[in-house]
């Protein structure tokens, strides 16, 4: 038996002891509070207490999920349904939150898990603690004479199922401790893993929940795809209109001027020279409009230098003090970069137009497979998705890539707009 096996058994025993305490105490506390709070909904009090208690229960379950992955390599997915982005506030918001949490099947599975965790889960974790080297060693300690002062003091010491009242009983306790030590070295880590496997069977998403989540995801992607098609069509119409009314009109006028110049160049050189200067001005303006149009389709700096520098270039053009912090070890795919770039541009434009802010902070980084962008300003606040601020369009743009938008903007500020897009960097 190597030191590594003994070490793993000791660690498993300590973890088993911790899990047994948390399973019993946490299970009783959260189960009782949850049941009472749900019953109090009839009195009106539960509308306010139930979301708080169930949020605590979810944190309790999520901690067990984290421990399962870190301690035993058991992955337990999180099954909770996300809240809608436009949650109500005040009493109506509390009622909506309470209703959504109670309608979530994962909530009731958590309550069932509490019952299993404080019974079977507690026993399994306690066995892991008892079979760890610490408790078997106590059997040897009793055999070394510690049993005698305990017995003389009137204490009836029990070791497992052995009532230690003599040296012979203490020797049996040492023998039992040896057996427990051998068994624990091989089974204590497995028992801790069994505890987490029991939890996974109770609080992991069921097949029906996964199917429903997949159906919702398909519906969401279908909706965002339609939005993307509509947006693309509108963008094409805008490009066509800009070309027709802008650069094309200037080029037609320049062609007509060149025809007139050809006729006047010998008869009226001065007039021809004046028209040449105007044609040169029209060509420059047409070129500027074409560059602006191309920048609106896909900015060259984005294609050449990536999202970070493109966002910094946008910040430099705006009349607000903007601090940009970029931490990207690589580049995302071009469509993702474009979506993120135009989303940030739209948010910054909204800040300039509506927020009355003089400082803006932009943070762009990538972590855990997500491109995360946060835009914070010290303006007047009050921004909401769906209030004509352009945030709804940003949400649809991000939704095409299964991204999400979150807005925190209390009246008086500050405002934080957070965007997340799942992607990998090259």
Residue, then its C-alpha position, 0 to 999 in steps of 0.5 A: x500500500x503506497x503513500x498515495x493510496x493512504x493519502x487519497x483515503x485520508x482526503x476522502x475521509x475528510x471530504x466524506x465527513x464534510x459531506x455528511x455534515x453538510x448533507x444532513x444539516x443543509x438538507x434539513x434546513x433547506x427542505x424545511x425552509x422551502x416547504x414552509x415558504x411554499x406553503x406561505x405563498x397562500x398568505x402572500x409572504x411566500x411570494x417574497x421568501x420563496x425566490x430567496x430560499x430557492x435561490x439559496x437551494x440552487x447555490x447549495x446544489x451548485x456547490x455540490x456540482x462543483x465539488x463533484x467535478x473537482x473531487x471525483x470527476x463527476x460532471x453534473x450539468x446545471x438544469x435550471x431554466x434561465x430567466x427572461x431578459x425583461x423581468x418585471x420589477x417590484x412586487x410583480x417582479x417578485x411574483x413573476x420570479x416565484x412563478x418561474x422558479x416553481x414552474x421549473x422542474x429542476x426546482x422539484x428535483x432539487x427538493x427530492x434530492x434533499x430528501x435523498x441527500x440527507x438520508x442515503x447521501x448522508x450514510x454514504x458520506x459518513x461511511x467514507x469518513x469512518x473508513x478513512x485511516x483516522x477512525x481505524x487508528x482510534x481502534x489501535x489507540x484504545x488497545x494501547x490502554x486508553x480504554x481503561x481510564x475511559x472505563x474507570x471514569x464510568x464511560x462505556x466506550x463503543x468502537x463500531x459494534x464492540x463495547x470496550x470494557x476490557x483489554x480483550x475488547x480493546x484488542x478486538x477494537x484494534x483488529x476491527x480498526x485494522x480491517x476498516x483501514x484495509x477496506x477504507x484504503x480501497x473504498x473511501x474514495x469510491x464511496x465519495x464518488x458514489x455520493x456524487x453519483x447519487x446526486x447526479x442521478x437526482x439533480x442532473x437534467x433528465x432526458x425530457x428536460x434535455x429534449x425540452x431545452x433542445x426544442x427551446x434552443x431550436x425555436x430560439x435559433x429559428x427565430x434569430x435566423x429569421x431576424x438575421x435574414x430580415x436584417x441582412x435584407x434590410x442591410x442590402x437595401x440600405x447599401x443599394x440606397x446609399x450607392x444609388x443616392x450617393x456614390x452612383x449619383x456623384x459618378x453620373x454627375x462627374x461623367x456628365x461634367x467630363x462630357x461637357x469638359x470635352x466640348x468646352x476644352x478648346x472653346x472655353x478653357x477657363x470654364x473647362x478648367x473650372x468644371x475639371x476642379x468640380x469633377x475632381x471634388x466629386x470624385x473625392x467625395x464619391x471615394x469617401x462615400x464608398x470608403x464609408x460604405x465599405x467600413x459599414x459593411x466590414x471595417x478594414x481595421x477589423x479584418x486586418x487587426x482584429x476585434x480589439x483594435x477595431x473597438x479602439x478605433x471606434x472609441x477614438x472617433x467618439x466625443x466621449x472619454x472611452x477606456x478600452x481594455x482588451x485581453x484576447x489571446x487569439x481571434x474569433x471567426x470573422x462572423x463572430x468578430x463582425x457581430x461583436x464589433x457592430x454590437x459594441x459600436x451600437x452600444x457606444x452610439x447609444x451612450x453618446x446619443x442618450x446616456x449623457x455620460x462623460x466616461x465609458x469603460x469597455x472590457x473585452x476578454x475571452x474565458x471559458x469558451x465565451x467572448x465577453x464584452x462589458x460596456x459601462x458608462x457613468x450616464x443617467x441610466x434608465x436603458x431598457x431592452x425593447x424601449x427603442x434604444x437599439x438594444x433589441x437589435x443588438x440582442x437579435x444580432x447576438x442571438x444569431x450566434x447563440x449569444x446573450x445580452x444583459x443590461x443593468x441600468x438603474x435610474x441615475x446610472x451607472x449603466x452596464x451592458x454585458x454581451x456574451x458569445x460562445x466561440x473559440x479563438x484561433 
